[in-house]
Amino acid sequence: MREAARETVCEEAGVTVRGGDGVTAGGKDRGTASVIRRGANLPRVGDFNESVVLDAIRRHPTGLSRVELARATGLSSQTVSNITRRLLDQGVARESGKQPMGNGKPRTLLEIVPASRYALGVHLDPAVITCVLVDLLGTVVAQRSRATPRGGDTDKIAADMAASVSGLVAESGADRDRILGLGIAAPGPIDATAGWVVDPPELHGWGRYPLRDRLSEATGFTAVLDKDVTAAVVAERWTGAATDSRNLLFFYFGTGTGMGMVVDDAVLRGVSGNAGEVGGLGAGCSTRTLVEEAVALGVLGTEYAVTNPADAQRGVERLAAMTAEGDARADGILERLAIRIGRGVCTAATLLDIDTIVFGGPTWHLLADRLLPTIEPMVAGSPFVKATHPTAVVSTTLGANVAAVGAASLVLDSTLSAQPRTLLLT
């Protein structure tokens, strides 16, 4: 069913490429080692090869020549020439200038046309619902947010979400025919195959709800549903801080916490699409637990008692402000939080042998300046993490809306990135 939806999205967009799990291309300078997925010179894999070429161009903002594309992808010059001609005809790529070659003929550079295609993303968080429209490079061109309604009228909430999506498209002025689809990021657990959210924590009354199909029907866009933390890690690979990493960990800090994982250039989703739940670590690092600890210790007054996710956000904001003002007790609470997170990511980094850890989520920006100075040396000092390679520890470059951007990136990734499973006979 998901494969059929993928093909529909591509056909509606007028693009002949297919995609799925994605591909990273390394080396921002053309002379560096490449981690672009290699193509194959066989007639049956034309769509896969087109995705490989498109992704290689996208990951080099200064442009790539056809000669460089052939070298990086392993495709023949004729294959690259045919593919780039199609991409130019579709308006997805354009010639961007010349690359001097000494006394030889300058090579023509190719680059992506950002406004040639768009994708929509919706993030359902217990505290806030965010909608974004991104271009082909993952840049946000329009967005809107609203507090998540309380109560169990899921049909009304879904209808409001669909109205927000349609309103966003209208106010952006984007051509609907250029929009590839709608991605939805939601708290786990989810039923990825059926497109249902399944009793998400902090979203009381939702039960099992067919969110993907409801939004698709209401907006008219093909939709895909994934966990918020998985969407976030896809965003980092597509346009964020880890576009050149094949092995990365994303620590998501919002109403809840989780880890998104990429190993050997593949996003790990698990059997049911719910990989990334971190059990006791997640509970110990949630905003609710953090604020409840502060209230129990008398650091925050009882007016900050948590009755809903918005209350937790307000309490975290106050804790961050108190720490910045020099309150030692508030600082101690955040220090203990940083140690818990640091231990968790060090364990995961060792288990997965990753080279990049990215932190982000709706609440991360409030505490990043306080938590990273504790977490980073913990990672650097771990004998297992740094045994054979350095591990980068960074905050997301995509801001508080990383999961919404990730939801849109799910669409871009599934329709425009190369994936080996599209080569399998079925």
C-alpha positions in Angstrom: 0.0 0.0 0.0 2.8 2.4 0.9 4.6 1.6 -2.4 1.5 2.3 -4.4 1.1 5.6 -2.6 4.7 6.5 -3.4 4.2 5.9 -7.1 1.0 8.0 -7.0 2.9 10.9 -5.4 5.5 10.8 -8.1 3.0 10.6 -10.9 1.0 13.5 -9.6 4.2 15.5 -9.4 5.2 14.7 -13.0 8.5 13.3 -11.8 9.6 9.8 -13.0 11.9 9.1 -10.0 10.9 6.8 -7.2 12.4 6.7 -3.7 12.3 5.5 -0.2 14.8 5.1 2.6 17.1 7.9 1.3 20.8 8.4 0.5 23.4 10.7 1.7 26.1 12.2 -0.3 29.3 13.2 1.3 31.9 15.8 0.8 30.8 19.4 0.5 33.9 20.0 -1.7 34.0 18.2 -5.0 37.4 16.7 -4.3 36.5 14.9 -1.1 35.6 11.3 -0.7 32.0 10.6 -1.7 29.3 8.6 0.1 26.8 9.0 -2.8 25.0 5.8 -3.5 26.3 4.1 -6.6 24.2 3.6 -9.6 23.9 0.6 -11.9 24.1 0.5 -15.7 21.1 -1.7 -16.2 17.9 -0.9 -18.1 15.7 -2.1 -15.2 17.0 0.4 -12.7 16.5 3.7 -14.6 14.3 5.2 -11.9 16.8 4.3 -9.2 19.6 5.8 -11.1 17.6 9.0 -11.7 17.1 9.2 -7.9 20.8 8.7 -7.4 21.7 11.5 -9.8 19.1 13.9 -8.4 20.3 13.3 -4.8 23.9 13.8 -5.7 23.1 17.2 -7.3 20.9 18.2 -4.3 23.7 17.6 -1.8 26.2 19.9 -3.6 24.8 23.4 -3.4 27.6 24.8 -5.5 26.6 22.5 -8.4 28.1 19.4 -10.0 29.1 18.9 -13.6 28.0 15.8 -15.6 31.6 14.5 -15.5 31.6 14.8 -11.7 28.2 13.1 -11.5 29.4 10.1 -13.5 32.5 9.8 -11.3 30.6 10.1 -8.1 27.7 7.7 -9.0 29.6 5.2 -11.0 27.2 5.6 -13.9 28.3 5.9 -17.5 28.6 9.3 -19.1 25.7 8.5 -21.5 23.4 7.4 -18.6 24.2 10.6 -16.7 23.6 12.7 -19.8 20.2 11.1 -20.4 19.1 11.4 -16.8 20.2 15.1 -16.5 18.4 15.9 -19.7 15.2 14.5 -18.2 15.7 16.4 -14.9 16.2 19.6 -16.9 13.1 19.0 -19.0 11.1 18.4 -15.8 12.3 21.7 -14.3 13.7 19.9 -11.2 17.3 20.8 -12.1 18.9 23.7 -14.1 22.3 24.7 -15.4 23.9 27.1 -13.0 27.2 28.2 -14.5 30.5 27.0 -15.8 33.4 25.3 -14.0 36.8 26.4 -15.4 39.0 23.5 -16.5 42.3 25.1 -17.2 42.9 25.2 -20.9 40.0 22.8 -21.6 36.4 23.5 -22.2 34.5 24.7 -19.1 32.1 22.2 -17.6 28.5 23.1 -17.1 27.3 22.9 -13.5 23.9 21.6 -12.5 21.9 22.5 -9.5 18.4 21.8 -8.0 15.5 24.2 -8.6 14.2 24.6 -5.0 10.7 25.9 -6.1 10.2 23.1 -8.6 8.6 20.9 -6.0 7.2 21.2 -2.4 6.2 19.0 0.4 3.8 19.6 3.4 4.5 18.5 7.0 2.3 18.3 10.1 3.6 17.6 13.5 1.1 16.5 16.1 2.6 17.2 19.5 0.6 17.0 22.7 1.4 20.7 23.3 1.4 22.2 19.8 0.4 21.3 16.3 2.7 22.7 13.6 2.3 22.8 9.8 5.0 23.6 7.4 5.5 23.8 3.6 9.1 23.2 2.4 10.7 23.4 -0.9 12.8 20.7 -2.6 15.8 21.6 -0.5 13.8 21.3 2.7 13.7 25.1 3.3 10.6 26.2 5.1 8.6 28.6 2.9 5.5 28.9 5.1 4.4 27.7 8.5 1.7 28.0 11.2 1.3 26.6 14.7 -1.5 26.4 17.3 -1.9 24.9 20.7 -3.1 21.3 20.7 -6.8 21.2 21.8 -7.5 19.1 24.9 -10.2 16.5 24.9 -11.1 13.6 22.8 -12.9 15.0 19.8 -10.3 13.6 17.4 -12.4 14.1 14.3 -12.7 17.8 15.0 -9.0 18.1 15.7 -8.1 16.2 12.5 -10.5 18.5 10.6 -8.8 21.5 12.1 -5.4 20.1 11.1 -6.6 19.6 7.6 -7.9 23.1 7.4 -4.6 24.5 8.6 -2.8 22.5 5.9 -5.2 23.9 3.2 -4.9 27.4 4.6 -1.1 27.2 4.6 -1.1 26.1 0.9 -3.4 29.0 0.0 -1.5 31.7 1.8 1.9 30.4 0.5 0.8 30.8 -3.2 2.5 27.5 -4.0 1.1 25.6 -7.0 -0.8 22.5 -5.7 0.4 20.5 -8.7 4.0 21.0 -7.5 3.3 19.6 -3.9 4.4 16.0 -3.7 2.4 15.1 -0.7 1.7 15.4 3.1 3.9 14.0 5.8 2.6 13.5 9.3 4.8 13.2 12.4 3.1 11.9 15.6 4.1 10.6 19.0 4.5 6.8 19.2 3.2 4.2 19.2 1.9 4.2 15.7 0.7 1.6 13.2 2.8 2.7 10.3 1.2 0.3 7.8 -2.4 1.3 8.6 -1.6 4.9 9.2 -3.0 5.0 12.7 -1.9 6.7 15.9 -2.2 4.2 18.8 -3.1 5.6 22.2 -0.3 8.2 22.2 0.9 9.3 25.6 -0.4 12.8 26.7 -3.0 12.7 23.9 -5.8 11.4 26.0 -8.9 10.2 24.1 -7.2 9.5 20.8 -7.2 5.7 21.1 -6.6 4.1 17.7 -7.2 6.8 15.1 -6.7 6.7 11.3 -4.9 10.0 11.2 -3.1 9.5 7.9 -6.2 8.6 5.9 -8.4 11.3 7.5 -5.9 14.0 6.6 -5.3 12.7 3.1 -9.0 12.6 2.4 -9.6 16.1 3.8 -6.7 17.8 2.1 -6.5 15.8 -1.2 -2.8 15.0 -0.8 -1.3 11.6 -0.6 -0.1 11.2 3.0 2.5 9.2 5.0 2.6 8.8 8.8 5.7 8.2 10.9 6.9 8.7 14.5 8.0 12.3 15.3 11.5 11.2 16.3 11.9 9.2 13.0 10.7 12.2 11.1 13.2 14.4 12.9 16.1 12.2 12.0 15.0 12.1 8.3 15.0 15.9 8.4 18.6 16.0 9.7 19.6 13.7 6.8 17.8 15.7 4.2 18.6 19.3 5.2 19.9 19.5 8.7 23.1 19.1 10.7 23.8 15.5 9.6 23.5 15.5 5.8 26.9 14.0 5.4 26.6 11.3 8.1 25.7 7.7 7.4 25.5 6.7 11.1 23.7 9.1 13.4 21.6 9.4 16.4 18.9 12.1 17.0 17.8 12.7 20.6 14.4 14.2 20.6 13.4 16.4 23.5 9.8 17.6 23.5 6.7 16.6 25.6 8.3 13.2 25.5 11.7 12.0 24.5 13.0 9.4 22.0 15.9 8.5 19.7 15.9 8.4 15.9 18.6 6.3 14.4 20.4 5.9 11.1 22.9 3.0 10.6 24.8 2.6 7.4 22.7 5.1 5.6 19.4 3.5 6.6 16.8 4.9 9.0 15.9 2.3 11.6 12.2 1.9 12.1 11.7 -1.6 13.5 9.1 -4.2 12.8 6.1 -1.9 13.5 7.7 1.5 12.8 8.1 2.2 16.5 11.9 2.0 17.0 13.4 4.8 19.2 11.3 4.5 22.3 13.8 4.7 25.2 11.8 3.3 28.1 12.9 4.4 31.5 15.3 6.9 30.1 12.4 8.6 28.2 10.3 8.7 31.4 13.2 10.1 33.4 13.9 12.8 30.8 10.3 14.0 30.0 9.3 17.6 30.5 6.6 16.4 32.9 9.1 14.5 35.1 11.4 17.4 35.1 8.8 19.9 36.2 7.3 17.5 38.7 10.7 17.1 40.3 11.1 20.8 40.5 7.7 21.2 42.2 8.4 18.4 44.6 11.7 19.9 45.7 10.1 23.4 46.1 12.2 24.9 43.3 9.0 25.7 41.4 5.7 26.6 43.1 2.6 24.5 43.0 1.2 26.9 40.4 3.5 25.0 38.0 1.9 21.6 38.8 1.5 19.7 35.5 -2.0 19.0 34.4 -1.3 19.1 30.6 1.7 19.3 28.3 1.4 23.1 28.0 1.9 23.3 31.8 5.1 21.3 31.5 6.4 23.7 28.8 5.7 26.6 31.0 7.6 25.0 33.9 10.6 24.2 31.7 10.8 27.8 30.6 10.8 29.0 34.2 13.5 26.5 35.2 15.7 27.6 32.3 15.2 31.3 33.3 16.0 30.5 37.0 19.2 28.7 35.9 20.3 31.6 33.8 19.7 33.9 36.8 22.1 31.7 38.9 19.6 29.7 41.0 21.7 26.7 42.2 18.8 24.4 42.9 17.3 24.9 39.4 20.8 24.3 37.9 21.1 21.1 39.9 17.9 19.8 38.5 19.1 20.5 34.9 22.5 19.0 35.7 21.0 15.7 36.7 18.8 15.8 33.6 21.9 16.3 31.4 23.7 13.4 33.1 20.7 11.1 32.5 20.6 12.1 28.8 24.4 11.8 28.5 24.4 8.3 29.8 21.6 7.3 27.5 23.2 8.7 24.3 26.6 7.3 25.2 25.1 3.8 25.5 23.2 4.2 22.2 26.2 5.6 20.4 28.3 2.7 21.6 25.6 0.1 20.6 25.1 1.6 17.1 28.7 2.8 16.5 27.6 6.2 15.2 29.6 9.3 14.4 27.1 12.1 14.9 24.6 12.8 17.8 22.1 15.6 17.1 19.8 17.1 19.8 16.6 18.8 19.0 12.8 18.9 19.4 10.2 21.5 20.5 11.7 22.0 24.0 15.4 21.5 23.3 16.2 25.1 22.4 15.2 26.2 26.0 17.8 24.0 27.6 20.5 23.4 25.0 23.0 26.0 26.3 22.8 24.4 29.8 22.7 20.7 28.8 25.2 20.4 26.0 28.2 21.6 28.2 27.6 18.5 30.4 26.7 16.0 27.7 29.4 16.8 25.2 32.4 15.9 27.5 30.5 12.8 28.6 30.4 11.6 25.0 34.0 12.7 24.3 35.2 10.9 27.5 33.5 7.6 26.8 36.2 5.0 26.0 33.7 3.1 23.8 32.4 6.1 21.8 35.7 7.5 20.8 37.7 4.3 20.6 38.1 4.3 16.8 36.5 7.6 15.6 35.4 11.0 16.8 31.7 11.6 17.5 30.2 15.0 16.8 27.7 16.3 19.3 25.5 19.1 17.9 22.1 20.8 18.2 19.8 20.8 15.3 20.0 23.6 12.8 16.3 23.3 12.0 14.9 24.9 15.2 12.0 23.9 17.3 10.0 22.7 14.3 12.4 20.0 13.3 9.7 17.3 13.6 7.4 19.2 11.3 10.2 19.8 8.8 10.9 16.1 9.2 7.3 15.2 8.4 7.7 17.1 5.1 11.1 15.5 4.6 9.4 12.1 4.8 7.7 12.9 1.6 10.8 14.3 -0.1 12.8 11.3 1.0 10.2 8.7 0.0 9.7 10.1 -3.5 13.0 11.6 -4.5 15.8 9.6 -2.7 17.3 6.4 -4.0 16.6 3.2 -2.2 17.9 -0.2 -3.1 14.6 -2.0 -2.3 13.0 -0.4 -5.4 15.2 -2.7 -7.4 13.7 -5.9 -5.9 11.4 -8.0 -7.9 7.9 -8.4 -6.4 
